[in-house]
């Protein structure tokens, strides 16, 4: 539902104040705006799926493994740190972009947390 609401907002933002004849000419831009709404949810879903050995597709390369390790620290920190928890749930609910978890305030707190992977 969140994706549908974000897409509706994107469409409305592209159509507000437009003449009907302008809409057809702006269709590619509208489609790009709608597709952009999917990216955060897709990143969250696929980034976590690749963590499991039974997932089809290529295994994560070094950067992907580093991202997964960092996210594991964010999750661990979110259990005890309300600032990290707030940022994590804002990203998970698609109220904030995933890059929110990379801000210095969150990264510092997350990296102080021992990795749950050992």
N, C-alpha and C positions, 0 to 999 in steps of 0.2 A: 504494500500500500504506500509505503514511503516513496518508493521509486515512481509510482504512478502520480503521486502528488507533486514530486519534484519535476516530473515531465510536464504535468499540466501547468505548473508555474513557468517553465521554460517556454512552452507554447504561448501562454498568455503574454509573457514578456515580449515575444517576437511579433505578436499580432496587435497589441494595444495601439490604437490610433492609426491603424493601417486601413487603407481603402481595400475593398475586396479584390480589385485587380492587382494590387501589390502582393497579395498572399501567394499566388502561384510563383511569382518571381522570387519570393523569399523562401520557398520550400526547402532548398538545400541547406540553408542556414537553420531553419526550424528543425530539420532532421538531425543536423549536427548537434544542436543544443539538446535535443531529446536523447541522443546517443550518449552525450557527455554525462548525463545523469546516471547512467549505468556503471560507469567506471569505478567509483568507490566501492560499490557493493560487489562488483566482480573481483576487484583486488582482494577484498576481505575473504571472499569465498574460495577463490583459487589459491591464494597464498596459504591458507590453512589446509586445504585438501592435499596439497603436495607434501605435507608433513607425514602422511601415512603411506606405508610401503605398498598397500594394495591399490593406490590411486594410479589410474592409467596416465601415461604421458611421461615426458622426460623428468628425471630427478632434478631437484634444484641445484643450480651451480653455486659457487662459493658465495656470491652476493645474496642469492636466495636463502641460503643457510644462515648467513649473517642476519638477514632480516627476520628470519624465524627465531633465531636466538634472542634478538633484541625484543621481539614481541613477547617471547616467553618471559623476559625480565619485566616488561610492562605489565603483563598479566600478574606476575608475582607481586610487583609493587602495588598494583591496584587492590590487592587483598588487604593491605595495611595503610595505604596512603590515599586519603580522600581526594587529593588534587589529581593524582594519576588515575584514580577510579573515575572521577568526573570526566576527565579527558577521554579515557578509554570508552566509556559508555556514550559520550557524545559522538565519537567516531562510529561506534557500533550501531547506533540508532540513526546514523547518516545525518546528524545535525551539524557535524564538523567534518572537514576532509581528513583523510588518513594522515596527511602531513602534520596534523595537530600533535601527533604522538612523537614527532621529531623536534619539537620546539625545545630550546635549552632548558626551560623549566621542567618539562616532563622527562627529557633525556637524562638530566642530572639525577633526578629522583629514581628513574628506572635503572640506571647503570650502577647506582649504589646498592641495588638489591642483588643478592647472590643469584646466579642463574639456577633455575630449578633443574636444569639438565646436568648440573654438576661441574 
